[in-house]
């Protein structure tokens, strides 16, 4: 029984490490900050300096590392839109 549990734990650990395509909170904050600047909503310019942790959580849970990296690198709104970082899922009826 112990072998079985150890095997399950090892497989679960490898799956969690190898199969995770989720971005870090720091990467999400950088991507969101860049997006705000490109869209003209720079928090420093508007006086809003606190980070929106709800957006960071949503980014971490619903974005891929690739999309976040793309959003961090974007220098124009067209590049940002091509990243699929701002896309929203269609509402279900």
Order of alpha helices (4+ residues) and beta strands (2+ residues): alpha-alpha-alpha-alpha-alpha-alpha
